[in-house]
Amino acid sequence: MIKIYTTQICPYCVMAKEYFKEKNICYEEYDVAADEKASEEMIAKSQQMGVPVIDINGAIIVGFNRPEIDKALRL
């Protein structure tokens, strides 16, 4: 399961979501600016307040880091 924690104004969030769409990878998106519970969950997982934070089966990736995303997805 893939979760991506985003905000509406984050260009790297858009890039990450577009990358998942290109690869036909399903994900659940959580807008941390609008959802306080999701924001708290993201900070607990990543120790970060920056977005995107991507959780790929428990592997936490901060930012749009394509090599790390590919590694976690085993692409």
PDB file of N, CA, C and O in Angstrom:
ATOM      1  N   MET A   1       0.838  -1.178   0.000  1.00  0.00           N
ATOM      2  CA  MET A   1       0.000   0.000   0.000  1.00  0.00           C
ATOM      3  C   MET A   1       0.886   1.245   0.000  1.00  0.00           C
ATOM      4  O   MET A   1       1.890   1.313   0.710  1.00  0.00           O
ATOM      5  N   ILE A   2       0.496   2.218  -0.803  1.00  0.00           N
ATOM      6  CA  ILE A   2       1.264   3.446  -0.924  1.00  0.00           C
ATOM      7  C   ILE A   2       0.417   4.606  -0.433  1.00  0.00           C
ATOM      8  O   ILE A   2      -0.719   4.798  -0.866  1.00  0.00           O
ATOM      9  N   LYS A   3       0.998   5.376   0.483  1.00  0.00           N
ATOM     10  CA  LYS A   3       0.366   6.600   0.959  1.00  0.00           C
ATOM     11  C   LYS A   3       1.288   7.752   0.602  1.00  0.00           C
ATOM     12  O   LYS A   3       2.506   7.659   0.755  1.00  0.00           O
ATOM     13  N   ILE A   4       0.695   8.840   0.123  1.00  0.00           N
ATOM     14  CA  ILE A   4       1.479  10.037  -0.138  1.00  0.00           C
ATOM     15  C   ILE A   4       0.839  11.196   0.610  1.00  0.00           C
ATOM     16  O   ILE A   4      -0.345  11.492   0.443  1.00  0.00           O
ATOM     17  N   TYR A   5       1.648  11.841   1.437  1.00  0.00           N
ATOM     18  CA  TYR A   5       1.203  12.985   2.230  1.00  0.00           C
ATOM     19  C   TYR A   5       1.605  14.237   1.462  1.00  0.00           C
ATOM     20  O   TYR A   5       2.777  14.428   1.138  1.00  0.00           O
ATOM     21  N   THR A   6       0.626  15.090   1.173  1.00  0.00           N
ATOM     22  CA  THR A   6       0.840  16.215   0.276  1.00  0.00           C
ATOM     23  C   THR A   6       0.209  17.494   0.820  1.00  0.00           C
ATOM     24  O   THR A   6      -0.457  17.500   1.855  1.00  0.00           O
ATOM     25  N   THR A   7       0.447  18.583   0.075  1.00  0.00           N
ATOM     26  CA  THR A   7      -0.329  19.809   0.199  1.00  0.00           C
ATOM     27  C   THR A   7      -0.708  20.221  -1.222  1.00  0.00           C
ATOM     28  O   THR A   7      -0.122  19.745  -2.194  1.00  0.00           O
ATOM     29  N   GLN A   8      -1.680  21.096  -1.327  1.00  0.00           N
ATOM     30  CA  GLN A   8      -2.149  21.517  -2.647  1.00  0.00           C
ATOM     31  C   GLN A   8      -1.141  22.388  -3.393  1.00  0.00           C
ATOM     32  O   GLN A   8      -1.196  22.473  -4.620  1.00  0.00           O
ATOM     33  N   ILE A   9      -0.223  23.035  -2.676  1.00  0.00           N
ATOM     34  CA  ILE A   9       0.696  23.983  -3.324  1.00  0.00           C
ATOM     35  C   ILE A   9       2.105  23.422  -3.522  1.00  0.00           C
ATOM     36  O   ILE A   9       3.029  24.173  -3.834  1.00  0.00           O
ATOM     37  N   CYS A  10       2.273  22.141  -3.348  1.00  0.00           N
ATOM     38  CA  CYS A  10       3.599  21.516  -3.404  1.00  0.00           C
ATOM     39  C   CYS A  10       3.901  20.986  -4.811  1.00  0.00           C
ATOM     40  O   CYS A  10       3.268  20.025  -5.248  1.00  0.00           O
ATOM     41  N   PRO A  11       4.857  21.594  -5.528  1.00  0.00           N
ATOM     42  CA  PRO A  11       5.167  21.103  -6.874  1.00  0.00           C
ATOM     43  C   PRO A  11       5.779  19.706  -6.876  1.00  0.00           C
ATOM     44  O   PRO A  11       5.568  18.948  -7.823  1.00  0.00           O
ATOM     45  N   TYR A  12       6.535  19.346  -5.836  1.00  0.00           N
ATOM     46  CA  TYR A  12       7.131  18.013  -5.784  1.00  0.00           C
ATOM     47  C   TYR A  12       6.083  16.944  -5.519  1.00  0.00           C
ATOM     48  O   TYR A  12       6.236  15.795  -5.933  1.00  0.00           O
ATOM     49  N   CYS A  13       5.017  17.331  -4.825  1.00  0.00           N
ATOM     50  CA  CYS A  13       3.891  16.407  -4.622  1.00  0.00           C
ATOM     51  C   CYS A  13       3.242  16.082  -5.964  1.00  0.00           C
ATOM     52  O   CYS A  13       2.932  14.927  -6.255  1.00  0.00           O
ATOM     53  N   VAL A  14       3.044  17.111  -6.770  1.00  0.00           N
ATOM     54  CA  VAL A  14       2.460  16.922  -8.104  1.00  0.00           C
ATOM     55  C   VAL A  14       3.349  16.014  -8.937  1.00  0.00           C
ATOM     56  O   VAL A  14       2.856  15.118  -9.622  1.00  0.00           O
ATOM     57  N   MET A  15       4.666  16.241  -8.881  1.00  0.00           N
ATOM     58  CA  MET A  15       5.603  15.406  -9.642  1.00  0.00           C
ATOM     59  C   MET A  15       5.526  13.951  -9.192  1.00  0.00           C
ATOM     60  O   MET A  15       5.539  13.041 -10.021  1.00  0.00           O
ATOM     61  N   ALA A  16       5.447  13.730  -7.889  1.00  0.00           N
ATOM     62  CA  ALA A  16       5.368  12.359  -7.367  1.00  0.00           C
ATOM     63  C   ALA A  16       4.081  11.682  -7.829  1.00  0.00           C
ATOM     64  O   ALA A  16       4.107  10.531  -8.263  1.00  0.00           O
ATOM     65  N   LYS A  17       2.962  12.387  -7.738  1.00  0.00           N
ATOM     66  CA  LYS A  17       1.687  11.795  -8.155  1.00  0.00           C
ATOM     67  C   LYS A  17       1.678  11.507  -9.654  1.00  0.00           C
ATOM     68  O   LYS A  17       1.151  10.482 -10.086  1.00  0.00           O
ATOM     69  N   GLU A  18       2.258  12.404 -10.446  1.00  0.00           N
ATOM     70  CA  GLU A  18       2.340  12.172 -11.892  1.00  0.00           C
ATOM     71  C   GLU A  18       3.211  10.955 -12.190  1.00  0.00           C
ATOM     72  O   GLU A  18       2.904  10.176 -13.091  1.00  0.00           O
ATOM     73  N   TYR A  19       4.293  10.792 -11.437  1.00  0.00           N
ATOM     74  CA  TYR A  19       5.175   9.638 -11.624  1.00  0.00           C
ATOM     75  C   TYR A  19       4.433   8.337 -11.335  1.00  0.00           C
ATOM     76  O   TYR A  19       4.551   7.373 -12.091  1.00  0.00           O
ATOM     77  N   PHE A  20       3.672   8.307 -10.248  1.00  0.00           N
ATOM     78  CA  PHE A  20       2.879   7.115  -9.929  1.00  0.00           C
ATOM     79  C   PHE A  20       1.856   6.835 -11.032  1.00  0.00           C
ATOM     80  O   PHE A  20       1.649   5.679 -11.403  1.00  0.00           O
ATOM     81  N   LYS A  21       1.218   7.879 -11.556  1.00  0.00           N
ATOM     82  CA  LYS A  21       0.229   7.694 -12.629  1.00  0.00           C
ATOM     83  C   LYS A  21       0.891   7.140 -13.889  1.00  0.00           C
ATOM     84  O   LYS A  21       0.340   6.256 -14.544  1.00  0.00           O
ATOM     85  N   GLU A  22       2.085   7.665 -14.231  1.00  0.00           N
ATOM     86  CA  GLU A  22       2.826   7.162 -15.394  1.00  0.00           C
ATOM     87  C   GLU A  22       3.115   5.673 -15.268  1.00  0.00           C
ATOM     88  O   GLU A  22       3.071   4.938 -16.254  1.00  0.00           O
ATOM     89  N   LYS A  23       3.409   5.238 -14.059  1.00  0.00           N
ATOM     90  CA  LYS A  23       3.763   3.839 -13.806  1.00  0.00           C
ATOM     91  C   LYS A  23       2.536   2.976 -13.480  1.00  0.00           C
ATOM     92  O   LYS A  23       2.676   1.796 -13.160  1.00  0.00           O
ATOM     93  N   ASN A  24       1.333   3.567 -13.561  1.00  0.00           N
ATOM     94  CA  ASN A  24       0.080   2.860 -13.234  1.00  0.00           C
ATOM     95  C   ASN A  24       0.107   2.279 -11.823  1.00  0.00           C
ATOM     96  O   ASN A  24      -0.300   1.139 -11.597  1.00  0.00           O
ATOM     97  N   ILE A  25       0.597   3.088 -10.876  1.00  0.00           N
ATOM     98  CA  ILE A  25       0.694   2.672  -9.483  1.00  0.00           C
ATOM     99  C   ILE A  25      -0.386   3.392  -8.686  1.00  0.00           C
ATOM    100  O   ILE A  25      -0.470   4.620  -8.701  1.00  0.00           O
ATOM    101  N   CYS A  26      -1.205   2.620  -7.997  1.00  0.00           N
ATOM    102  CA  CYS A  26      -2.273   3.189  -7.179  1.00  0.00           C
ATOM    103  C   CYS A  26      -1.693   3.694  -5.865  1.00  0.00           C
ATOM    104  O   CYS A  26      -0.749   3.117  -5.326  1.00  0.00           O
ATOM    105  N   TYR A  27      -2.268   4.775  -5.358  1.00  0.00           N
ATOM    106  CA  TYR A  27      -1.821   5.339  -4.090  1.00  0.00           C
ATOM    107  C   TYR A  27      -3.002   6.023  -3.415  1.00  0.00           C
ATOM    108  O   TYR A  27      -4.009   6.342  -4.047  1.00  0.00           O
ATOM    109  N   GLU A  28      -2.850   6.237  -2.128  1.00  0.00           N
ATOM    110  CA  GLU A  28      -3.820   7.015  -1.362  1.00  0.00           C
ATOM    111  C   GLU A  28      -3.158   8.333  -1.017  1.00  0.00           C
ATOM    112  O   GLU A  28      -2.029   8.360  -0.528  1.00  0.00           O
ATOM    113  N   GLU A  29      -3.863   9.431  -1.272  1.00  0.00           N
ATOM    114  CA  GLU A  29      -3.322  10.760  -1.011  1.00  0.00           C
ATOM    115  C   GLU A  29      -3.962  11.355   0.233  1.00  0.00           C
ATOM    116  O   GLU A  29      -5.169  11.250   0.448  1.00  0.00           O
ATOM    117  N   TYR A  30      -3.123  11.982   1.042  1.00  0.00           N
ATOM    118  CA  TYR A  30      -3.587  12.653   2.257  1.00  0.00           C
ATOM    119  C   TYR A  30      -3.082  14.087   2.228  1.00  0.00           C
ATOM    120  O   TYR A  30      -1.874  14.320   2.194  1.00  0.00           O
ATOM    121  N   ASP A  31      -3.997  15.048   2.241  1.00  0.00           N
ATOM    122  CA  ASP A  31      -3.654  16.470   2.242  1.00  0.00           C
ATOM    123  C   ASP A  31      -3.418  16.904   3.690  1.00  0.00           C
ATOM    124  O   ASP A  31      -4.366  17.080   4.456  1.00  0.00           O
ATOM    125  N   VAL A  32      -2.156  17.074   4.053  1.00  0.00           N
ATOM    126  CA  VAL A  32      -1.827  17.371   5.447  1.00  0.00           C
ATOM    127  C   VAL A  32      -2.200  18.795   5.854  1.00  0.00           C
ATOM    128  O   VAL A  32      -2.262  19.101   7.044  1.00  0.00           O
ATOM    129  N   ALA A  33      -2.447  19.663   4.877  1.00  0.00           N
ATOM    130  CA  ALA A  33      -2.884  21.019   5.206  1.00  0.00           C
ATOM    131  C   ALA A  33      -4.349  21.023   5.641  1.00  0.00           C
ATOM    132  O   ALA A  33      -4.772  21.890   6.406  1.00  0.00           O
ATOM    133  N   ALA A  34      -5.114  20.060   5.156  1.00  0.00           N
ATOM    134  CA  ALA A  34      -6.541  20.003   5.455  1.00  0.00           C
ATOM    135  C   ALA A  34      -6.904  18.930   6.474  1.00  0.00           C
ATOM    136  O   ALA A  34      -8.015  18.935   7.004  1.00  0.00           O
ATOM    137  N   ASP A  35      -5.990  18.017   6.752  1.00  0.00           N
ATOM    138  CA  ASP A  35      -6.285  16.860   7.603  1.00  0.00           C
ATOM    139  C   ASP A  35      -5.250  16.783   8.735  1.00  0.00           C
ATOM    140  O   ASP A  35      -4.130  16.314   8.536  1.00  0.00           O
ATOM    141  N   GLU A  36      -5.645  17.247   9.912  1.00  0.00           N
ATOM    142  CA  GLU A  36      -4.711  17.302  11.042  1.00  0.00           C
ATOM    143  C   GLU A  36      -4.228  15.917  11.460  1.00  0.00           C
ATOM    144  O   GLU A  36      -3.064  15.748  11.823  1.00  0.00           O
ATOM    145  N   LYS A  37      -5.114  14.932  11.409  1.00  0.00           N
ATOM    146  CA  LYS A  37      -4.720  13.569  11.777  1.00  0.00           C
ATOM    147  C   LYS A  37      -3.646  13.042  10.810  1.00  0.00           C
ATOM    148  O   LYS A  37      -2.673  12.420  11.234  1.00  0.00           O
ATOM    149  N   ALA A  38      -3.833  13.297   9.521  1.00  0.00           N
ATOM    150  CA  ALA A  38      -2.845  12.865   8.521  1.00  0.00           C
ATOM    151  C   ALA A  38      -1.521  13.589   8.736  1.00  0.00           C
ATOM    152  O   ALA A  38      -0.455  12.996   8.573  1.00  0.00           O
ATOM    153  N   SER A  39      -1.584  14.855   9.098  1.00  0.00           N
ATOM    154  CA  SER A  39      -0.373  15.623   9.364  1.00  0.00           C
ATOM    155  C   SER A  39       0.394  15.019  10.543  1.00  0.00           C
ATOM    156  O   SER A  39       1.612  14.856  10.475  1.00  0.00           O
ATOM    157  N   GLU A  40      -0.310  14.693  11.604  1.00  0.00           N
ATOM    158  CA  GLU A  40       0.329  14.083  12.769  1.00  0.00           C
ATOM    159  C   GLU A  40       0.924  12.725  12.424  1.00  0.00           C
ATOM    160  O   GLU A  40       2.015  12.387  12.884  1.00  0.00           O
ATOM    161  N   GLU A  41       0.209  11.943  11.612  1.00  0.00           N
ATOM    162  CA  GLU A  41       0.701  10.624  11.186  1.00  0.00           C
ATOM    163  C   GLU A  41       1.976  10.777  10.355  1.00  0.00           C
ATOM    164  O   GLU A  41       2.935  10.028  10.538  1.00  0.00           O
ATOM    165  N   MET A  42       1.982  11.757   9.435  1.00  0.00           N
ATOM    166  CA  MET A  42       3.142  11.995   8.580  1.00  0.00           C
ATOM    167  C   MET A  42       4.359  12.374   9.419  1.00  0.00           C
ATOM    168  O   MET A  42       5.454  11.859   9.194  1.00  0.00           O
ATOM    169  N   ILE A  43       4.172  13.271  10.385  1.00  0.00           N
ATOM    170  CA  ILE A  43       5.294  13.704  11.224  1.00  0.00           C
ATOM    171  C   ILE A  43       5.808  12.546  12.072  1.00  0.00           C
ATOM    172  O   ILE A  43       7.016  12.402  12.257  1.00  0.00           O
ATOM    173  N   ALA A  44       4.907  11.726  12.584  1.00  0.00           N
ATOM    174  CA  ALA A  44       5.319  10.566  13.381  1.00  0.00           C
ATOM    175  C   ALA A  44       6.149   9.588  12.547  1.00  0.00           C
ATOM    176  O   ALA A  44       7.112   9.002  13.043  1.00  0.00           O
ATOM    177  N   LYS A  45       5.773   9.417  11.287  1.00  0.00           N
ATOM    178  CA  LYS A  45       6.492   8.473  10.419  1.00  0.00           C
ATOM    179  C   LYS A  45       7.838   9.011   9.954  1.00  0.00           C
ATOM    180  O   LYS A  45       8.823   8.275   9.895  1.00  0.00           O
ATOM    181  N   SER A  46       7.874  10.304   9.622  1.00  0.00           N
ATOM    182  CA  SER A  46       9.049  10.850   8.944  1.00  0.00           C
ATOM    183  C   SER A  46       9.915  11.760   9.803  1.00  0.00           C
ATOM    184  O   SER A  46      11.056  12.051   9.444  1.00  0.00           O
ATOM    185  N   GLN A  47       9.386  12.209  10.930  1.00  0.00           N
ATOM    186  CA  GLN A  47      10.074  13.210  11.753  1.00  0.00           C
ATOM    187  C   GLN A  47      10.296  14.498  10.962  1.00  0.00           C
ATOM    188  O   GLN A  47      11.199  15.275  11.275  1.00  0.00           O
ATOM    189  N   GLN A  48       9.480  14.720   9.946  1.00  0.00           N
ATOM    190  CA  GLN A  48       9.610  15.880   9.058  1.00  0.00           C
ATOM    191  C   GLN A  48       8.270  16.590   8.934  1.00  0.00           C
ATOM    192  O   GLN A  48       7.213  15.995   9.145  1.00  0.00           O
ATOM    193  N   MET A  49       8.334  17.885   8.583  1.00  0.00           N
ATOM    194  CA  MET A  49       7.116  18.619   8.292  1.00  0.00           C
ATOM    195  C   MET A  49       7.008  18.934   6.806  1.00  0.00           C
ATOM    196  O   MET A  49       5.981  19.438   6.352  1.00  0.00           O
ATOM    197  N   GLY A  50       8.058  18.642   6.045  1.00  0.00           N
ATOM    198  CA  GLY A  50       8.038  18.906   4.609  1.00  0.00           C
ATOM    199  C   GLY A  50       7.292  17.825   3.860  1.00  0.00           C
ATOM    200  O   GLY A  50       7.191  16.688   4.321  1.00  0.00           O
ATOM    201  N   VAL A  51       6.767  18.188   2.697  1.00  0.00           N
ATOM    202  CA  VAL A  51       6.056  17.251   1.839  1.00  0.00           C
ATOM    203  C   VAL A  51       6.734  17.219   0.479  1.00  0.00           C
ATOM    204  O   VAL A  51       7.445  18.165   0.140  1.00  0.00           O
ATOM    205  N   PRO A  52       6.547  16.188  -0.299  1.00  0.00           N
ATOM    206  CA  PRO A  52       5.768  15.003   0.019  1.00  0.00           C
ATOM    207  C   PRO A  52       6.517  14.048   0.936  1.00  0.00           C
ATOM    208  O   PRO A  52       7.747  14.005   0.948  1.00  0.00           O
ATOM    209  N   VAL A  53       5.759  13.297   1.691  1.00  0.00           N
ATOM    210  CA  VAL A  53       6.268  12.138   2.406  1.00  0.00           C
ATOM    211  C   VAL A  53       5.527  10.947   1.817  1.00  0.00           C
ATOM    212  O   VAL A  53       4.297  10.925   1.777  1.00  0.00           O
ATOM    213  N   ILE A  54       6.281   9.967   1.366  1.00  0.00           N
ATOM    214  CA  ILE A  54       5.707   8.804   0.695  1.00  0.00           C
ATOM    215  C   ILE A  54       5.995   7.569   1.538  1.00  0.00           C
ATOM    216  O   ILE A  54       7.137   7.312   1.917  1.00  0.00           O
ATOM    217  N   ASP A  55       4.950   6.816   1.823  1.00  0.00           N
ATOM    218  CA  ASP A  55       5.057   5.578   2.595  1.00  0.00           C
ATOM    219  C   ASP A  55       4.740   4.428   1.646  1.00  0.00           C
ATOM    220  O   ASP A  55       3.591   4.234   1.249  1.00  0.00           O
ATOM    221  N   ILE A  56       5.778   3.666   1.286  1.00  0.00           N
ATOM    222  CA  ILE A  56       5.608   2.522   0.390  1.00  0.00           C
ATOM    223  C   ILE A  56       5.843   1.269   1.218  1.00  0.00           C
ATOM    224  O   ILE A  56       6.983   0.870   1.456  1.00  0.00           O
ATOM    225  N   ASN A  57       4.757   0.660   1.649  1.00  0.00           N
ATOM    226  CA  ASN A  57       4.829  -0.558   2.468  1.00  0.00           C
ATOM    227  C   ASN A  57       5.774  -0.404   3.657  1.00  0.00           C
ATOM    228  O   ASN A  57       6.533  -1.319   3.977  1.00  0.00           O
ATOM    229  N   GLY A  58       5.721   0.759   4.308  1.00  0.00           N
ATOM    230  CA  GLY A  58       6.544   0.996   5.485  1.00  0.00           C
ATOM    231  C   GLY A  58       7.876   1.672   5.215  1.00  0.00           C
ATOM    232  O   GLY A  58       8.530   2.133   6.150  1.00  0.00           O
ATOM    233  N   ALA A  59       8.294   1.742   3.957  1.00  0.00           N
ATOM    234  CA  ALA A  59       9.509   2.484   3.601  1.00  0.00           C
ATOM    235  C   ALA A  59       9.125   3.953   3.456  1.00  0.00           C
ATOM    236  O   ALA A  59       8.289   4.299   2.620  1.00  0.00           O
ATOM    237  N   ILE A  60       9.732   4.817   4.268  1.00  0.00           N
ATOM    238  CA  ILE A  60       9.383   6.232   4.283  1.00  0.00           C
ATOM    239  C   ILE A  60      10.380   7.005   3.428  1.00  0.00           C
ATOM    240  O   ILE A  60      11.590   6.933   3.640  1.00  0.00           O
ATOM    241  N   ILE A  61       9.851   7.739   2.466  1.00  0.00           N
ATOM    242  CA  ILE A  61      10.667   8.545   1.561  1.00  0.00           C
ATOM    243  C   ILE A  61      10.210   9.986   1.698  1.00  0.00           C
ATOM    244  O   ILE A  61       9.031  10.295   1.526  1.00  0.00           O
ATOM    245  N   VAL A  62      11.156  10.865   2.009  1.00  0.00           N
ATOM    246  CA  VAL A  62      10.842  12.284   2.153  1.00  0.00           C
ATOM    247  C   VAL A  62      11.265  12.980   0.870  1.00  0.00           C
ATOM    248  O   VAL A  62      12.418  12.885   0.448  1.00  0.00           O
ATOM    249  N   GLY A  63      10.318  13.680   0.256  1.00  0.00           N
ATOM    250  CA  GLY A  63      10.594  14.370  -0.998  1.00  0.00           C
ATOM    251  C   GLY A  63      10.352  13.456  -2.189  1.00  0.00           C
ATOM    252  O   GLY A  63      10.074  12.267  -2.034  1.00  0.00           O
ATOM    253  N   PHE A  64      10.464  14.034  -3.382  1.00  0.00           N
ATOM    254  CA  PHE A  64      10.305  13.244  -4.606  1.00  0.00           C
ATOM    255  C   PHE A  64      11.675  12.715  -5.000  1.00  0.00           C
ATOM    256  O   PHE A  64      12.394  13.335  -5.784  1.00  0.00           O
ATOM    257  N   ASN A  65      12.019  11.576  -4.452  1.00  0.00           N
ATOM    258  CA  ASN A  65      13.320  10.940  -4.667  1.00  0.00           C
ATOM    259  C   ASN A  65      13.076   9.695  -5.532  1.00  0.00           C
ATOM    260  O   ASN A  65      12.836   8.600  -5.024  1.00  0.00           O
ATOM    261  N   ARG A  66      13.145   9.896  -6.830  1.00  0.00           N
ATOM    262  CA  ARG A  66      12.803   8.825  -7.777  1.00  0.00           C
ATOM    263  C   ARG A  66      13.612   7.541  -7.556  1.00  0.00           C
ATOM    264  O   ARG A  66      13.019   6.462  -7.568  1.00  0.00           O
ATOM    265  N   PRO A  67      14.943   7.603  -7.353  1.00  0.00           N
ATOM    266  CA  PRO A  67      15.683   6.349  -7.123  1.00  0.00           C
ATOM    267  C   PRO A  67      15.197   5.587  -5.886  1.00  0.00           C
ATOM    268  O   PRO A  67      15.095   4.360  -5.907  1.00  0.00           O
ATOM    269  N   GLU A  68      14.901   6.317  -4.815  1.00  0.00           N
ATOM    270  CA  GLU A  68      14.412   5.655  -3.601  1.00  0.00           C
ATOM    271  C   GLU A  68      13.002   5.099  -3.800  1.00  0.00           C
ATOM    272  O   GLU A  68      12.669   4.035  -3.280  1.00  0.00           O
ATOM    273  N   ILE A  69      12.183   5.822  -4.550  1.00  0.00           N
ATOM    274  CA  ILE A  69      10.829   5.331  -4.852  1.00  0.00           C
ATOM    275  C   ILE A  69      10.927   4.044  -5.659  1.00  0.00           C
ATOM    276  O   ILE A  69      10.266   3.055  -5.344  1.00  0.00           O
ATOM    277  N   ASP A  70      11.757   4.061  -6.702  1.00  0.00           N
ATOM    278  CA  ASP A  70      11.937   2.869  -7.540  1.00  0.00           C
ATOM    279  C   ASP A  70      12.460   1.688  -6.722  1.00  0.00           C
ATOM    280  O   ASP A  70      12.022   0.553  -6.906  1.00  0.00           O
ATOM    281  N   LYS A  71      13.395   1.966  -5.821  1.00  0.00           N
ATOM    282  CA  LYS A  71      13.945   0.915  -4.969  1.00  0.00           C
ATOM    283  C   LYS A  71      12.846   0.311  -4.084  1.00  0.00           C
ATOM    284  O   LYS A  71      12.733  -0.909  -3.965  1.00  0.00           O
ATOM    285  N   ALA A  72      12.046   1.176  -3.470  1.00  0.00           N
ATOM    286  CA  ALA A  72      10.970   0.695  -2.590  1.00  0.00           C
ATOM    287  C   ALA A  72       9.912  -0.069  -3.374  1.00  0.00           C
ATOM    288  O   ALA A  72       9.302  -1.003  -2.853  1.00  0.00           O
ATOM    289  N   LEU A  73       9.694   0.327  -4.627  1.00  0.00           N
ATOM    290  CA  LEU A  73       8.715  -0.357  -5.487  1.00  0.00           C
ATOM    291  C   LEU A  73       9.308  -1.561  -6.215  1.00  0.00           C
ATOM    292  O   LEU A  73       8.597  -2.319  -6.875  1.00  0.00           O
ATOM    293  N   ARG A  74      10.630  -1.721  -6.081  1.00  0.00           N
ATOM    294  CA  ARG A  74      11.363  -2.780  -6.787  1.00  0.00           C
ATOM    295  C   ARG A  74      11.197  -2.681  -8.302  1.00  0.00           C
ATOM    296  O   ARG A  74      10.961  -3.677  -8.986  1.00  0.00           O
ATOM    297  N   LEU A  75      11.329  -1.446  -8.809  1.00  0.00           N
ATOM    298  CA  LEU A  75      11.223  -1.225 -10.264  1.00  0.00           C
ATOM    299  C   LEU A  75      12.596  -1.306 -10.912  1.00  0.00           C
ATOM    300  O   LEU A  75      12.715  -1.148 -12.127  1.00  0.00           O
TER     301      LEU A  75
END
